[in-house]
Amino acid sequence: MEWKRKDLLGLEELDREEIELVLTTAESFKEVSRRYIKKVPALRGKTVVNLFYEPSTRTRVSFEVAAKRLSADVINIAAETSSVKKGETLIDTGRNVEALRADIIVIRHNSSGAAHLLARHVGISVVNGGDGWHEHPTQALLDMFTLKEKLGRLKGLQVSIVGDIAHSRVARSNIWGLTKLGAEVIVCAPPMLIPPCIEEMGVRITHDIDEALRDADAINVLRMQFERDERNAFPQQIDYFRHFGISIERLKKAKKDIVIMHPGPINRGTEMSSEVADSANSVILEQVTNGIAVRMAVLYLVSQAHDKANETTD
């Protein structure tokens, strides 16, 4: 199969074959990171701009490392130190980046739909690095890549997603991706953190953490986004851990080889204990490593599709 999209905006719009192509491409790029010289010329002469309107460590650095390993030039733009502070709109910022002859914009934005808006107004490739509560496609792709690497498959797995589902773009992208590749997804959280109509995405809901753990092959533990609790409706942190936190004692009720995941940053003692985060079941640091290969694959695929489309037009 050939990748034909100049952008990667979300997993909702991708089909199974497209997701599998990204994962397969990432497998070949992971080998690059094992080399003495960790670089290939796949994007030599290309410029990747990381345009981040929200704070980020893992995602921004991962995209930067991925682009540099593909031999691209990288420019990082943080909104707080850019012309956004002077009132420049997202579309104007994107058009100016395009006018500088950049090739790919990786955007992280606090508004859902920002990546789609930008992609409609620029001709260069746009990759969604997380938009509002909507999607975080590359995080879900690296989660799926890690699961497939660890367990050998995705089809037929039972994956439980636990935590702040309501505000989580990671949860939404994982649900779209995992269900399309044949996994069964369970979401577990307090009732106020389960968004309306989420069952329409093909998941099962439980408010019982022990039930979520019981038959799970993997559990993806999300960060509790207490900063979004404007109505003071969330459970207190200590209460949350008591009822939904992942402890060693709770793991004893799960499968012995259950895979523990977290997109980061971890609030130790809130979402999971340090013993769990650092246990043999945890693949949290492997997720970080795999994120580079997945993002290399995404940058390569959108760049190739964009170049081929331009060749056809010319």
C-alpha positions as CSV (number, residue, x, y, z in Angstrom):
1,M,0.0,0.0,0.0
2,E,1.1,3.6,-0.7
3,W,0.6,6.5,1.7
4,K,-1.3,9.3,-0.1
5,R,-2.0,11.9,2.6
6,K,0.2,15.0,2.8
7,D,-1.0,15.4,6.5
8,L,-1.5,13.3,9.6
9,L,-4.3,15.0,11.5
10,G,-5.9,12.1,13.4
11,L,-6.6,8.4,13.5
12,E,-10.4,8.7,13.1
13,E,-9.9,9.4,9.4
14,L,-7.4,6.6,8.8
15,D,-8.3,3.1,7.7
16,R,-6.7,-0.1,9.1
17,E,-4.2,-0.4,6.2
18,E,-3.0,3.2,6.6
19,I,-2.3,2.6,10.3
20,E,-0.6,-0.7,9.6
21,L,1.6,1.1,7.0
22,V,2.8,3.6,9.6
23,L,3.6,0.8,12.1
24,T,5.4,-1.3,9.5
25,T,7.5,1.8,8.3
26,A,8.3,2.5,12.0
27,E,9.8,-1.0,12.3
28,S,12.4,-0.2,9.7
29,F,13.2,3.1,11.2
30,K,13.7,1.8,14.7
31,E,16.8,0.0,13.4
32,V,18.4,3.4,12.7
33,S,18.4,4.3,16.4
34,R,20.5,1.2,17.1
35,R,23.3,2.3,14.7
36,Y,26.5,3.9,15.8
37,I,25.6,6.9,13.5
38,K,21.9,7.3,14.1
39,K,21.0,9.1,10.8
40,V,19.7,8.4,7.3
41,P,19.3,10.9,4.5
42,A,15.5,10.4,3.9
43,L,14.6,14.0,4.6
44,R,17.9,15.7,3.7
45,G,17.2,19.2,2.4
46,K,13.7,19.3,4.1
47,T,12.8,21.7,7.0
48,V,10.5,20.6,9.8
49,V,9.0,23.3,12.0
50,N,7.7,22.4,15.5
51,L,5.0,24.9,16.2
52,F,3.9,24.5,19.8
53,Y,1.2,26.5,21.5
54,E,1.3,24.3,24.6
55,P,4.1,23.2,26.9
56,S,5.7,19.8,25.8
57,T,8.8,17.8,26.6
58,R,8.4,14.3,25.2
59,T,6.4,15.1,22.0
60,R,8.5,18.2,20.9
61,V,11.9,16.6,21.6
62,S,10.8,13.3,20.0
63,F,9.7,15.0,16.8
64,E,13.0,17.0,16.8
65,V,15.1,13.9,17.3
66,A,13.0,12.0,14.6
67,A,13.5,14.8,12.1
68,K,17.2,15.1,12.7
69,R,17.7,11.4,12.4
70,L,16.1,11.7,9.0
71,S,18.6,14.5,8.2
72,A,16.0,17.3,8.1
73,D,16.7,20.8,9.4
74,V,14.5,21.6,12.5
75,I,13.1,24.9,13.8
76,N,11.3,25.1,17.1
77,I,8.7,27.8,17.6
78,A,7.0,28.3,21.0
79,A,3.9,30.5,21.0
80,E,4.9,32.4,24.1
81,T,8.1,33.7,22.3
82,S,6.6,34.2,18.9
83,S,4.4,36.8,17.1
84,V,1.4,35.0,18.5
85,K,2.0,37.3,21.5
86,K,1.5,40.3,19.1
87,G,-1.9,39.0,17.9
88,E,-0.9,36.9,14.9
89,T,-3.5,34.3,14.0
90,L,-2.7,30.6,13.5
91,I,-3.4,30.8,9.8
92,D,-1.1,33.8,9.4
93,T,1.6,32.0,11.3
94,G,1.3,28.9,9.2
95,R,1.3,30.9,5.9
96,N,4.5,32.7,7.0
97,V,6.2,29.4,7.9
98,E,5.2,28.2,4.4
99,A,6.5,31.3,2.8
100,L,9.9,30.6,4.5
101,R,9.8,27.3,2.4
102,A,9.5,25.0,5.3
103,D,8.2,21.5,4.3
104,I,6.4,20.2,7.4
105,I,4.7,21.8,10.3
106,V,4.2,19.8,13.5
107,I,1.6,21.6,15.6
108,R,0.6,21.3,19.2
109,H,-2.4,23.5,20.1
110,N,-4.9,23.8,23.0
111,S,-7.9,24.1,20.6
112,S,-9.5,21.0,19.2
113,G,-9.4,21.1,15.4
114,A,-6.4,23.5,15.1
115,A,-4.4,21.1,13.1
116,H,-7.3,20.6,10.6
117,L,-7.7,24.3,10.3
118,L,-4.1,24.9,9.6
119,A,-3.9,22.0,7.0
120,R,-6.8,23.6,5.1
121,H,-4.9,26.9,4.7
122,V,-1.3,25.8,3.9
123,G,0.0,23.6,1.1
124,I,2.8,22.0,3.0
125,S,2.4,19.0,5.3
126,V,0.8,19.3,8.7
127,V,1.3,16.7,11.5
128,N,-1.0,16.9,14.6
129,G,1.1,16.8,17.7
130,G,-2.0,17.1,19.9
131,D,-5.0,19.4,19.6
132,G,-7.1,20.2,22.6
133,W,-9.2,17.3,23.8
134,H,-9.5,16.0,20.2
135,E,-6.6,13.7,19.1
136,H,-2.9,12.9,19.6
137,P,-2.3,10.5,16.7
138,T,1.4,9.9,17.0
139,Q,1.1,9.1,20.7
140,A,-1.6,6.4,19.9
141,L,0.6,5.1,17.0
142,L,3.6,4.7,19.3
143,D,1.4,3.1,22.0
144,M,0.1,0.5,19.4
145,F,3.7,0.0,18.1
146,T,4.9,-0.8,21.6
147,L,2.0,-3.2,22.3
148,K,2.6,-5.0,19.0
149,E,6.3,-5.2,19.7
150,K,5.7,-6.5,23.2
151,L,2.7,-8.9,22.6
152,G,3.2,-9.7,19.0
153,R,-0.3,-8.6,17.9
154,L,-3.1,-6.1,18.4
155,K,-6.1,-8.1,17.1
156,G,-7.9,-9.8,19.9
157,L,-6.1,-8.0,22.7
158,Q,-8.1,-6.5,25.6
159,V,-6.7,-3.0,26.4
160,S,-8.0,-1.0,29.3
161,I,-7.6,2.8,29.3
162,V,-7.8,4.2,32.8
163,G,-8.0,7.8,34.0
164,D,-9.1,11.2,32.7
165,I,-10.9,10.0,29.6
166,A,-13.0,13.2,29.3
167,H,-10.1,15.5,28.7
168,S,-7.8,13.0,26.9
169,R,-6.8,13.3,23.3
170,V,-4.6,10.3,23.9
171,A,-7.6,8.2,24.8
172,R,-9.5,9.2,21.7
173,S,-6.7,8.4,19.3
174,N,-6.0,5.1,21.0
175,I,-9.6,4.1,20.8
176,W,-9.8,4.9,17.1
177,G,-6.6,3.1,16.4
178,L,-7.0,0.0,18.6
179,T,-10.6,-0.7,17.6
180,K,-9.7,-0.5,13.9
181,L,-6.9,-3.0,14.4
182,G,-9.2,-5.4,16.2
183,A,-8.5,-4.9,19.9
184,E,-11.2,-4.7,22.5
185,V,-11.1,-1.5,24.5
186,I,-12.4,-0.8,28.0
187,V,-12.4,2.7,29.5
188,C,-12.4,3.1,33.3
189,A,-12.8,6.3,35.2
190,P,-15.1,8.0,37.7
191,P,-18.4,8.9,36.1
192,M,-17.6,12.6,35.7
193,L,-14.5,11.7,33.7
194,I,-16.3,9.6,31.1
195,P,-17.4,11.7,28.2
196,P,-21.0,11.4,26.8
197,C,-21.6,8.9,24.0
198,I,-18.1,7.4,24.2
199,E,-19.7,3.9,23.8
200,E,-20.5,5.0,20.2
201,M,-16.7,4.7,19.5
202,G,-16.9,1.0,20.2
203,V,-15.7,0.8,23.8
204,R,-17.0,-0.7,27.0
205,I,-17.3,1.4,30.1
206,T,-16.6,0.4,33.7
207,H,-16.1,2.3,36.9
208,D,-14.5,-0.6,38.6
209,I,-10.7,-0.6,38.3
210,D,-10.4,-4.3,39.4
211,E,-12.8,-5.2,36.5
212,A,-10.7,-3.1,34.1
213,L,-7.6,-5.0,35.2
214,R,-8.9,-8.5,35.5
215,D,-8.7,-9.8,31.9
216,A,-6.6,-7.0,30.4
217,D,-3.6,-7.8,28.3
218,A,-2.5,-4.2,28.7
219,I,-3.5,-1.1,30.6
220,N,-2.9,2.4,29.4
221,V,-2.9,4.8,32.4
222,L,-3.7,8.4,31.6
223,R,-2.5,11.5,33.5
224,M,-5.2,13.1,35.7
225,Q,-5.5,16.6,34.3
226,F,-6.4,18.4,37.5
227,E,-5.5,21.8,35.9
228,R,-8.7,21.4,33.8
229,D,-10.9,21.0,36.9
230,E,-12.6,24.4,36.7
231,R,-15.7,23.2,38.6
232,N,-13.7,21.5,41.3
233,A,-15.6,18.3,40.4
234,F,-12.7,15.9,40.3
235,P,-12.0,13.5,43.1
236,Q,-9.1,14.6,45.4
237,Q,-5.8,13.0,44.4
238,I,-5.5,10.8,47.4
239,D,-9.1,9.6,46.8
240,Y,-8.4,9.0,43.2
241,F,-5.5,6.8,43.9
242,R,-7.4,4.8,46.5
243,H,-10.2,4.0,44.0
244,F,-8.5,4.1,40.6
245,G,-4.7,4.2,41.1
246,I,-2.6,1.2,39.9
247,S,-0.7,-0.3,42.9
248,I,1.3,-3.5,43.2
249,E,-1.6,-5.0,45.3
250,R,-4.0,-4.3,42.4
251,L,-1.7,-5.8,39.9
252,K,-1.8,-9.1,41.7
253,K,-5.4,-9.5,40.5
254,A,-4.4,-9.0,36.9
255,K,-2.6,-11.2,34.4
256,K,1.0,-11.8,35.4
257,D,2.4,-10.5,32.1
258,I,0.0,-7.4,31.8
259,V,1.7,-4.5,30.0
260,I,1.6,-1.2,31.9
261,M,1.6,2.0,29.7
262,H,1.5,5.7,30.4
263,P,1.9,8.6,27.9
264,G,3.6,10.8,30.5
265,P,4.2,12.8,32.5
266,I,3.4,10.5,35.4
267,N,1.9,11.8,38.6
268,R,3.4,9.1,40.9
269,G,1.2,8.3,43.7
270,T,-1.9,9.5,41.9
271,E,-2.3,7.4,38.7
272,M,0.1,4.7,39.7
273,S,2.7,3.9,42.4
274,S,6.4,4.2,41.8
275,E,6.7,0.5,42.2
276,V,4.3,-0.1,39.3
277,A,5.9,2.6,37.1
278,D,9.3,1.1,37.6
279,S,8.2,-2.6,37.5
280,A,9.1,-5.2,34.9
281,N,5.5,-4.9,33.5
282,S,6.1,-1.2,32.7
283,V,7.0,-0.2,29.1
284,I,6.8,3.5,29.7
285,L,10.4,4.2,28.7
286,E,10.0,1.9,25.7
287,Q,7.1,4.0,24.6
288,V,9.4,7.1,24.6
289,T,12.0,5.2,22.6
290,N,9.5,3.9,20.1
291,G,8.0,7.4,19.7
292,I,11.1,8.4,17.7
293,A,10.7,5.5,15.2
294,V,7.0,6.2,14.8
295,R,7.5,9.9,14.3
296,M,10.3,9.2,11.8
297,A,7.8,7.1,9.9
298,V,5.1,9.8,9.9
299,L,7.4,12.6,8.8
300,Y,8.8,10.4,6.0
301,L,5.4,9.2,4.8
302,V,3.7,12.7,4.7
303,S,6.8,14.2,3.0
304,Q,6.8,11.4,0.3
305,A,3.1,11.9,-0.3
306,H,3.4,15.7,-0.6
307,D,6.3,15.4,-3.0
308,K,4.5,12.9,-5.2
309,A,1.4,15.0,-5.3
310,N,3.5,18.0,-6.4
311,E,5.2,16.0,-9.1
312,T,1.7,15.0,-10.5
313,T,0.6,18.6,-10.4
314,D,3.7,19.8,-12.2
